[in-house]
């Protein structure tokens, strides 16, 4: 059931039950609409980061793993990473780029997600604490992510991945992951084994219909999306360039097999759906699902919603199939 512009904004539980996947999401959305808070453009990056850290630390911790350790990679611009390992035996590896509008989020905000991913996929996960906007606008985060991918590929002996390296990201991290795969393709570097894009930003012009249809009341406001884009790519004339918005890349051949998962009630739904369709049209292997009745960020809501937990698990299983 796709959302249309005729959908009324409602706070009636009965009406929300027709749209949302489970009762837990109904309660979550009702709480959001009852206390919308201050628009993020009035908070600023520092206050928004602190608020995000507080909210994330209140969530349940992820599963215990054999080894979780922090380190930095690089000398000129050291990039913090966190390595999650189920075992010291050889396993495929996934480089993970966190979401947060290129502006918020860090190793701690997505620690639980990375732990769950490592356990569910039976892979080693390397999370990247890339530099964020507005202090470090485009393309710094993409360069940081690409550097870590290159390091990971070359560190097979240390990381014991047997040459099997994938990339994954949610939201803005999905955008960065997609751009890194294109960058590697364009540079004629060996293709990665897989890419997982969870509700990714692929069109920073924000011209897709779902930005309007789903842009209010579902957890991610259209105005917030615009603010995030303004922080990362201040020059609006560049936002339709393919090295900013992968949806505008004319040649999508030669990319890694992809898993693209979107959410029905997400402002970013249409751009993710369109990107998956373009990969398929170019002859690429893509597993694409639009999860019905879910909202943006569902992979961070598994602790409150069985439907969100199931969608996350399904995405991880699809990734594992490509990597093993």
C-alpha positions in Angstrom: 0.0 0.0 0.0 1.8 3.1 -1.2 1.1 6.5 0.5 -0.5 9.1 -1.7 -0.9 12.8 -1.4 -4.6 12.2 -0.5 -3.6 10.5 2.8 -4.9 12.6 5.7 -2.5 13.5 8.5 -4.2 11.9 11.5 -3.5 11.2 15.1 -6.4 8.7 15.4 -5.0 5.3 16.5 -7.6 3.5 14.4 -6.5 5.3 11.2 -2.8 4.8 12.0 -3.4 1.1 12.4 -4.4 0.9 8.8 -1.0 2.3 7.8 1.6 1.1 10.3 2.9 -2.4 10.6 2.2 -3.1 14.3 0.8 -1.6 17.5 4.2 -0.7 18.8 4.8 1.6 15.8 1.3 3.1 16.3 2.3 4.1 19.9 5.7 5.4 18.7 4.2 7.6 16.0 1.5 8.9 18.4 4.3 9.9 20.9 6.2 11.7 18.1 3.1 13.6 17.1 2.2 14.5 20.6 5.7 16.0 21.3 7.3 17.1 18.1 10.0 19.2 19.8 12.1 21.9 18.4 12.9 21.8 14.6 16.5 20.6 14.2 17.5 23.7 12.2 16.9 25.7 15.3 19.1 23.4 17.5 22.3 23.4 15.6 24.7 20.5 15.0 26.3 20.3 18.5 23.0 20.3 20.4 21.5 17.8 18.0 24.5 15.5 18.4 24.2 15.6 22.2 20.4 14.9 22.0 21.1 12.0 19.7 23.7 10.5 22.0 21.3 10.7 25.0 18.5 9.0 23.0 20.8 6.2 21.8 22.3 5.4 25.1 18.7 4.8 26.4 18.3 1.9 24.0 19.1 -1.7 24.9 22.8 -2.7 24.2 23.6 -5.0 21.4 24.7 -8.6 21.8 28.0 -9.6 23.3 30.6 -10.6 20.7 34.0 -12.3 20.9 35.9 -9.1 20.2 34.9 -5.4 19.9 37.8 -2.9 19.7 38.5 0.6 18.7 41.4 1.8 16.7 42.4 4.5 14.1 43.5 4.1 10.6 45.7 6.5 8.7 48.4 9.0 9.7 47.6 12.3 8.0 43.9 12.1 8.7 43.4 9.3 11.3 39.9 7.8 11.0 38.4 6.1 14.1 36.9 2.7 13.4 35.3 0.0 15.6 35.9 -3.7 14.7 33.2 -6.2 15.6 34.2 -9.9 15.4 32.3 -13.0 16.2 35.4 -15.1 16.0 39.1 -14.8 15.1 38.5 -17.4 12.4 38.2 -16.2 8.8 34.9 -14.4 8.0 33.6 -12.0 5.3 33.9 -8.4 6.3 31.4 -5.5 6.0 32.4 -1.8 6.2 29.5 0.0 7.9 28.6 3.7 7.4 26.2 5.1 10.0 23.3 7.3 9.2 22.6 10.7 10.7 22.2 13.2 7.9 26.0 13.4 7.4 25.9 15.6 10.6 25.1 13.4 13.6 25.7 9.8 14.6 29.0 8.1 15.5 30.4 4.8 16.6 28.3 4.7 19.7 24.9 5.6 18.2 25.1 2.6 15.9 27.0 0.2 18.1 23.9 -2.0 18.7 23.1 -2.2 15.1 26.6 -3.2 14.2 26.7 -5.9 16.8 23.4 -7.3 15.5 24.7 -7.2 12.0 27.9 -9.1 12.9 25.8 -11.7 14.7 23.1 -12.0 12.1 25.4 -12.1 9.0 28.3 -14.1 10.6 30.7 -11.5 9.4 33.3 -9.1 10.8 31.9 -5.5 10.8 34.1 -2.4 10.6 32.2 0.7 11.6 33.6 4.0 10.3 33.5 7.3 12.3 33.8 9.5 9.2 34.1 13.2 9.6 30.8 15.0 9.6 29.2 18.2 8.3 29.0 21.1 8.7 32.6 21.2 9.9 33.5 18.8 7.1 31.2 19.1 4.1 31.0 16.9 1.0 33.0 15.0 -0.1 35.0 14.4 3.1 32.8 11.6 4.5 33.0 9.8 1.1 36.8 10.1 1.1 37.0 8.8 4.7 34.8 5.8 3.9 36.7 5.1 0.7 40.0 5.1 2.5 38.7 2.6 5.1 37.4 0.4 2.4 40.8 0.4 0.7 42.5 -0.3 4.0 40.1 -3.2 4.7 40.6 -4.7 1.3 44.3 -4.6 1.7 44.3 -5.9 5.2 43.1 -9.4 4.5 45.8 -11.0 6.5 45.0 -8.9 9.6 41.2 -9.0 9.3 41.0 -12.5 7.9 38.3 -11.8 5.4 39.6 -14.0 2.6 39.1 -11.2 0.1 35.3 -11.0 0.7 34.5 -7.3 1.6 31.1 -5.7 1.4 29.8 -2.3 2.3 26.6 -1.2 4.1 25.0 2.0 5.4 21.7 3.4 6.6 20.2 6.7 5.4 23.1 9.1 4.8 25.4 6.2 5.4 23.6 4.4 2.5 24.3 7.4 0.3 28.0 7.3 1.3 28.1 3.5 0.7 26.6 3.9 -2.8 29.0 6.7 -3.7 32.0 4.6 -2.6 31.0 1.7 -4.8 30.7 4.1 -7.7 34.0 5.7 -6.9 35.7 2.3 -6.9 34.0 1.3 -10.2 35.1 4.6 -11.8 38.7 4.1 -10.6 38.7 0.5 -11.9 39.3 -0.9 -8.5 38.2 -4.4 -7.7 34.4 -4.5 -7.0 33.2 -5.2 -3.5 31.3 -8.4 -2.8 28.0 -6.7 -1.9 26.3 -3.5 -0.8 23.4 -3.1 1.6 21.6 0.2 1.4 19.0 0.8 4.1 16.6 3.7 3.3 19.4 5.5 1.5 19.6 9.1 0.4 20.2 8.9 -3.4 18.7 12.2 -4.6 19.9 15.3 -2.7 17.8 17.6 -4.8 14.9 16.2 -2.7 12.6 16.2 -5.8 11.0 12.8 -5.3 7.2 12.7 -4.5 7.6 10.9 -1.1 9.5 13.8 0.3 6.2 15.7 0.2 3.8 12.8 0.8 5.7 11.4 3.8 7.4 14.6 4.9 5.5 15.2 8.1 4.5 13.2 11.1 6.4 9.9 10.5 9.6 10.6 12.5 11.7 12.2 9.8 10.5 15.6 8.7 11.1 16.9 5.2 12.4 20.2 6.7 15.0 18.2 8.7 16.1 16.4 5.5 16.5 19.7 3.8 18.6 21.0 6.7 20.9 18.0 6.7 21.5 18.3 2.9 22.3 22.0 3.4 24.9 21.2 5.9 26.6 18.5 3.8 26.3 20.1 0.3 25.9 23.9 0.9 26.2 24.6 -2.9 22.7 23.7 -4.2 24.0 23.6 -7.8 26.0 20.5 -7.0 23.3 18.4 -5.5 22.2 16.8 -8.8 25.8 15.7 -9.7 26.2 11.9 -9.7 29.1 12.0 -7.2 26.6 13.6 -4.7 23.4 12.0 -5.7 23.9 8.5 -7.1 20.4 8.5 -8.6 21.7 10.8 -11.3 24.5 8.5 -12.3 23.7 7.4 -15.9 25.9 4.3 -15.9 25.1 1.9 -13.1 26.8 -1.1 -14.6 29.7 -2.9 -12.9 28.4 -2.4 -9.4 28.4 -5.0 -6.5 25.3 -7.0 -6.0 22.9 -4.8 -3.9 20.3 -5.1 -1.2 18.2 -2.0 -1.1 15.5 -1.7 1.5 13.1 1.2 1.8 10.2 2.0 4.1 6.7 2.8 2.9 6.2 5.9 5.2 9.7 7.4 4.7 10.3 10.7 2.9 13.3 9.0 1.3 11.2 6.0 0.0 10.9 7.0 -3.7 14.6 7.8 -4.2 15.7 4.5 -2.7 13.1 2.6 -4.8 14.2 4.5 -7.9 17.9 3.7 -7.3 17.1 0.0 -6.9 15.1 0.0 -10.2 18.0 1.7 -12.1 20.5 -0.9 -10.9 18.2 -3.6 -12.1 17.6 -1.8 -15.4 21.4 -1.7 -15.9 21.6 -5.5 -15.5 22.8 -5.5 -11.9 21.9 -8.0 -9.3 19.6 -6.2 -6.7 17.3 -7.5 -4.0 14.8 -4.7 -3.3 12.0 -4.5 -0.8 9.8 -1.6 0.2 8.8 -2.6 3.8 5.1 -1.9 4.2 3.9 0.1 7.2 7.4 1.1 8.4 9.1 4.4 8.9 12.6 5.9 8.3 15.1 4.5 10.7 13.4 1.2 11.3 16.7 -0.6 11.9 17.0 1.5 15.0 13.5 0.6 16.3 13.9 -3.2 16.5 13.7 -3.0 20.3 10.1 -1.5 20.2 8.6 -3.0 17.1 8.5 -6.6 16.0 7.9 -5.5 12.4 11.0 -3.3 12.5 13.0 -6.2 14.0 11.8 -8.5 11.3 12.7 -6.1 8.5 16.2 -5.6 9.9 16.7 -9.3 10.2 15.5 -9.9 6.7 18.0 -7.2 5.3 20.9 -8.8 7.2 20.0 -12.3 5.9 20.0 -10.9 2.4 23.4 -9.4 2.9 24.7 -12.7 4.4 23.5 -14.6 1.4 25.6 -12.4 -0.9 28.7 -12.5 1.2 28.9 -16.2 2.1 
